[in-house]
């Protein structure tokens, strides 16, 4: 595979082929000209010399796509959103014309090479096995992991793009919104212990502090129904563990649905179970369904702000 990718890359460079290039709308956002200068970036796989002002960026994580867009960078190629065709609804207008590069867990190396990127951004947890092949195509920077690490990953991506100061402003603006919400919501935040549940095809999970929604709840200061859960990510559960939700005053839940109906089937099966119906928060009408994409799956800064929008509305707080 490595030989194929390298030969393809060399061939494309030599003959200037436009095969696999994004449409003009993507090219309009980033000039095809070469970037000038380099800077070193330490990342999960070591250290890389990357362009100081990259012009053709490939991004291989969903949360990374959000980071690029929030920094004013339109990638020439990006992995498909976990749901959507091919992008999440809240991103599709900004990604018009961007080349789809396959799934986050299996990006298409030949397509990546055909785009002649000058920077590739990915993730060790997702793409460690193909790192050497990627860096043979272009300078490559990897974040370590996903889930609750979205802010650290964002800072790394901003550094790789040569936009560290712009990145700091984006995060500072989000943090300011958090503080605004905390101040205006006041005691409402501490009055209810919260729990988070996710329904998937054939699975139900408790989501804890080391997940996207969890780190945002932690920053706000929501008390958890399981106070020891902040260092965990998630646990698959059986119905026998539903009684653990008795400690929750409010339950947020979201459903991962890919179009086959399995996530929705799981949701309906559990929500109609007599044990579920007898849980305190359910009986007290404190069960809140939220958007799986913006509360979990997208995992980036744009989704974080949309999640915060929801919280402002739920707690009757004006931004």
C-alpha positions in Angstrom: 0.0 0.0 0.0 2.8 2.4 0.9 4.5 1.9 -2.5 1.2 2.5 -4.3 0.6 5.8 -2.3 4.1 7.1 -2.9 4.1 6.3 -6.6 0.7 7.9 -7.0 1.8 11.0 -5.2 5.0 11.3 -7.3 3.0 10.7 -10.5 0.5 13.3 -9.6 3.2 15.9 -8.8 5.1 15.2 -12.0 2.2 15.4 -14.4 0.1 18.0 -12.5 -3.0 15.8 -12.7 -6.2 17.3 -11.3 -7.7 13.9 -10.6 -9.4 13.8 -7.2 -9.1 17.6 -6.6 -11.9 19.3 -4.9 -14.4 21.4 -6.8 -13.6 25.1 -7.5 -15.6 26.1 -4.4 -13.1 24.4 -2.2 -10.1 25.7 -4.1 -11.5 29.2 -3.8 -11.1 29.0 0.0 -7.4 28.0 -0.1 -5.0 28.9 -2.8 -3.2 25.9 -4.4 0.1 27.8 -4.1 2.9 26.5 -2.0 3.2 27.6 1.6 6.3 29.5 2.8 8.5 28.5 5.7 8.0 25.8 8.3 7.7 25.4 12.0 8.1 22.4 14.3 5.1 20.8 16.0 5.3 18.2 18.8 2.4 15.7 18.6 1.4 12.2 19.5 3.7 10.6 17.0 6.8 12.7 17.7 7.8 16.0 16.0 7.1 17.3 12.5 8.2 20.2 10.4 5.0 21.6 9.0 4.3 24.6 6.7 3.9 27.9 8.5 0.9 28.8 6.4 -0.5 25.6 4.9 -2.7 26.0 1.8 -4.0 22.5 1.2 -5.0 20.8 4.5 -6.4 17.3 4.9 -8.3 16.5 8.1 -9.0 13.0 9.3 -11.2 13.5 12.4 -14.7 14.9 12.7 -13.7 17.2 15.7 -10.7 18.3 13.7 -13.0 19.4 10.8 -14.8 21.7 13.2 -11.5 23.1 14.5 -10.4 24.0 11.0 -13.6 25.6 10.0 -13.7 27.7 13.2 -10.2 28.9 12.4 -11.2 30.0 8.9 -9.5 27.1 7.1 -11.5 25.1 4.6 -9.9 21.7 4.1 -9.3 20.3 0.6 -10.3 16.9 1.9 -12.0 15.5 5.1 -13.3 12.3 6.4 -17.0 11.7 6.3 -19.2 12.8 9.2 -20.3 9.8 11.3 -23.9 10.6 10.4 -25.2 12.7 7.5 -24.7 12.5 3.8 -21.8 13.1 3.8 -21.6 15.9 6.5 -23.3 16.8 9.7 -26.2 19.2 9.1 -24.5 22.0 11.0 -21.3 21.7 8.8 -22.6 20.9 5.3 -22.9 24.5 4.1 -19.2 25.1 5.1 -17.9 21.9 3.5 -19.5 22.3 0.1 -17.0 21.0 -2.5 -14.6 19.4 0.0 -13.4 15.9 -1.1 -14.8 13.1 1.1 -12.0 10.8 2.1 -13.8 7.8 3.5 -14.4 7.0 7.2 -12.5 8.3 10.1 -11.4 4.7 10.9 -10.3 4.0 7.3 -9.4 7.1 5.2 -8.7 6.6 1.6 -4.9 7.0 1.1 -5.0 7.2 -2.7 -7.5 10.0 -2.5 -5.5 11.8 0.1 -2.4 11.6 -2.1 -4.3 12.8 -5.2 -5.2 16.1 -3.3 -1.4 16.9 -3.0 -1.9 18.2 0.6 0.8 20.2 2.3 -0.5 19.2 5.8 -2.4 16.2 7.1 -4.0 16.3 10.5 -5.2 13.0 12.1 -5.5 11.1 15.4 -3.4 8.3 16.9 -6.4 6.5 18.4 -8.0 6.3 14.9 -5.1 6.2 12.4 -1.9 5.1 14.1 -1.4 2.1 11.7 -1.2 4.4 8.7 0.8 7.2 10.1 4.0 6.3 8.2 2.0 6.2 4.9 0.4 9.5 5.6 3.7 11.3 6.4 5.1 9.9 3.2 2.5 12.0 1.4 2.8 15.2 3.4 3.8 16.5 6.9 1.4 14.9 9.3 0.4 15.9 12.9 -1.6 13.5 15.1 -3.5 14.3 18.3 -3.4 11.5 20.9 -7.0 10.6 21.6 -10.5 11.8 21.3 -13.6 11.9 23.6 -12.9 14.4 26.4 -9.8 15.9 24.8 -11.4 18.2 22.3 -9.9 21.4 23.7 -6.3 20.0 23.8 -6.7 18.7 20.3 -8.0 22.0 19.1 -5.0 23.8 20.5 -2.7 21.3 18.7 -4.5 21.8 15.4 -4.3 25.5 15.7 -0.6 25.3 16.3 -0.1 23.0 13.3 -2.0 25.5 11.1 0.1 28.4 12.3 -3.0 29.9 14.0 -2.2 29.6 17.6 -3.3 33.1 18.6 -6.5 32.7 16.6 -7.2 29.4 18.3 -6.7 30.9 21.7 -9.4 33.5 20.9 -11.8 30.8 19.8 -11.4 28.9 23.0 -11.5 32.1 25.1 -14.8 33.0 23.5 -16.3 29.6 24.4 -15.0 29.8 27.9 -16.5 33.3 28.3 -19.9 31.9 27.2 -19.5 29.1 29.8 -18.9 31.7 32.5 -21.8 33.8 31.3 -24.1 30.8 31.5 -22.8 29.9 35.0 -23.4 33.4 36.3 -26.9 33.7 34.8 -28.1 30.2 35.6 -26.8 30.6 39.2 -28.2 28.1 41.7 -30.2 26.3 38.9 -27.0 24.4 38.0 -26.5 22.9 41.5 -30.1 22.1 42.2 -30.1 18.9 40.2 -27.7 15.9 39.9 -27.5 14.9 36.2 -26.9 11.7 34.4 -26.2 11.1 30.7 -27.4 8.1 28.7 -26.8 7.1 25.1 -28.8 4.6 23.0 -27.1 2.9 20.1 -27.8 -0.2 17.9 -28.0 -3.0 20.4 -26.2 -1.0 23.2 -27.1 1.4 25.9 -24.3 3.4 27.7 -23.8 5.6 30.7 -21.7 8.5 29.6 -19.4 10.0 32.2 -17.0 12.9 32.7 -14.2 12.0 30.2 -16.5 12.4 27.2 -17.4 15.4 25.1 -20.6 16.3 27.1 -18.9 15.3 30.3 -16.0 17.8 30.2 -18.4 20.6 29.3 -20.7 19.6 32.3 -17.6 19.6 34.5 -16.5 23.0 33.3 -20.0 24.4 34.1 -20.1 22.6 37.4 -23.2 20.4 37.1 -23.2 17.8 39.9 -23.2 14.2 38.6 -25.4 11.5 39.9 -22.3 9.4 40.2 -19.7 11.7 41.8 -16.9 9.3 41.0 -17.6 9.2 37.3 -15.6 12.2 36.2 -12.5 10.2 35.3 -14.4 7.6 33.3 -15.5 7.7 29.7 -18.5 5.4 29.3 -19.8 2.0 30.3 -22.1 -0.3 28.4 -25.0 -1.3 30.7 -27.8 -3.8 31.0 -31.3 -3.1 32.2 -30.3 -4.5 35.6 -28.3 -1.3 36.1 -31.1 1.1 35.5 -31.7 1.4 39.2 -28.4 3.4 39.4 -30.2 6.2 37.7 -32.3 6.7 40.9 -29.6 9.1 42.1 -30.2 11.4 39.1 -32.6 14.4 39.4 -32.3 14.9 35.6 -31.4 12.5 32.8 -30.1 13.8 29.5 -30.1 11.2 26.7 -29.2 11.0 23.0 -29.6 8.3 20.4 -27.0 7.4 17.8 -29.0 6.7 14.6 -27.2 5.9 11.3 -30.3 5.3 9.2 -30.9 1.6 9.9 -33.4 2.3 12.8 -31.4 0.3 15.3 -30.6 3.2 17.6 -34.2 4.3 17.7 -35.3 0.7 18.3 -33.0 0.5 21.3 -34.3 3.8 22.6 -37.9 2.8 22.4 -37.3 -0.6 23.9 -35.6 0.9 27.0 -37.9 3.9 27.4 -40.9 1.6 27.4 -39.4 -0.7 30.0 -41.3 -0.6 33.4 -38.1 -0.2 35.3 -37.2 2.9 33.2 -40.6 4.3 33.6 -40.3 4.0 37.4 -37.1 5.9 37.7 -37.5 9.1 39.8 -36.3 11.6 37.1 -38.6 10.0 34.5 -41.6 10.1 36.8 -40.8 13.8 37.6 -40.7 14.7 33.9 -36.9 15.4 34.1 -36.0 13.3 31.1 -34.5 15.4 28.3 -33.7 14.2 24.8 -30.8 16.1 23.1 -29.1 16.0 19.8 -26.6 13.1 19.5 -24.5 15.0 17.0 -24.0 18.2 18.9 -23.9 16.6 22.3 -21.5 13.8 21.5 -20.7 12.6 18.0 -19.3 15.7 16.3 -17.1 16.4 19.3 -15.7 19.8 18.2 -15.8 23.4 19.0 -18.8 24.2 16.8 -20.8 21.4 18.4 -19.7 22.6 21.9 -21.2 26.0 21.2 -24.4 24.4 19.9 -24.7 22.3 23.0 -24.3 25.4 25.1 -27.0 27.1 23.0 -29.3 24.2 24.1 -28.4 24.7 27.8 -29.2 28.4 27.7 -32.6 27.5 26.4 -33.2 24.6 28.8 -32.4 26.7 31.8 -34.2 29.8 30.5 -31.1 31.9 30.4 -30.6 34.6 27.8 -27.2 34.7 26.2 
